[in-house]
Amino acid sequence: MKRWVGMVLVTVLSGYLTAQDIGYKAAPDAAERETLLLRDFHPKSMLHAQEHPVLRAKFPVFDVHQHVNDAARIEEHMDPKELVARMDKLNIKSIVILTGMWGDKLQHVIDEMVKPYPGRFLVFTQIDWSKIDDPNFSEEMVAQIDDGVRRGARGLKVLKDLGLGVKDKTGKFVTVDDPRLDPVWEECGKLGIPVFIHVTDPEAFFYPVDGQNERYEELINHPDWSFAGPKFPKKIDILEARNRAFAKHPNTRFVALHMGNWPENLDYVGQVLDKYPNSMVEFGAREAELGREPRRAREFFLKYQDRIMFGTDVGPEEAMYQNYFRWLETADEYFDYWDAPGQGRWKIYGMALPDDVLEKVYHLNADKLFANSPKQSPTH
Ligand SMILES: [Zn+2]
């Protein structure tokens, strides 16, 4: 008994003796101790925010930006039947497979995905850049697109290698407004098929990869995604060249992917939509970008509700779609975007879009774009 009392006393005393003073100044050695590696820093939010998971989209969804089971094999192949069952569960009515290539490879995607599931999958064709130095490149590409459309392609996809990768024999980058491409854009207009165009990349990719770059970790992981420095054209110059192509081909419908390829600057994207009535946007892989400015983005979605389409551009996982639905449909705050923090260390907020806008973005705008398309059969 006596011994027990003694132990308590010692404990109380030692607690008293080691009690720390709660001061107001930072520790003098704080800078030296701040050595945790960025890759080991995974803070857990202590915010007790409300969560409203959306398991199934409120309206049928037309995902206009996918690469699932494409010709280029960008994503892992999956069983089409399983995919359709997943789409039904999530309320996804149609998926556009953008990277369909051309010829036999295109045909393979049509035979595997498009024909057996009417209305569920659309596939696009692409430009064969290996032929850029052919003297009759333009005619060859027009014929290739005609052939693709005859096989069943519903549009033309342009990847970001235009402007940042493709060079001709002069050693210079082929610009988006290169005259060799005019007959291509013109043919798409004639056929009535849309051109889905991805040029340039996130703004941070054009800045040095250092401690000030908001996509530092992403660029460390993918050094080939950096377009910083004088070796590459400036982002704005690529976009302006793209806009000149939009202006020159008013009868061709262009869809500027990844929210017009400058989601960091919605004022600019709005100006492009105002100036070129033949253009629309899609937001694949830009949930993170737009989700961090929910008020501005919502305002934009309301203003341009007839010009925005739903796209994802990542593997068609159930949880990915549900994340996008939550962002569009709810007012939830401060949650992870899909695949966070791959595109930067920040959280996103839901936009709680009104039903009429939501339905346009989910499918009505895409329905309209693809209605009566192609409007003309290829003549070549
Ligand atoms: Zn894509």
Boltz pocket constraint, residues with backbone or C-beta under 6 A from the ligand:
constraints:
  - pocket:
      binder: B
      contacts: [[A, 65], [A, 66], [A, 67], [A, 98], [A, 284], [A, 313]]
      max_distance: 6.0
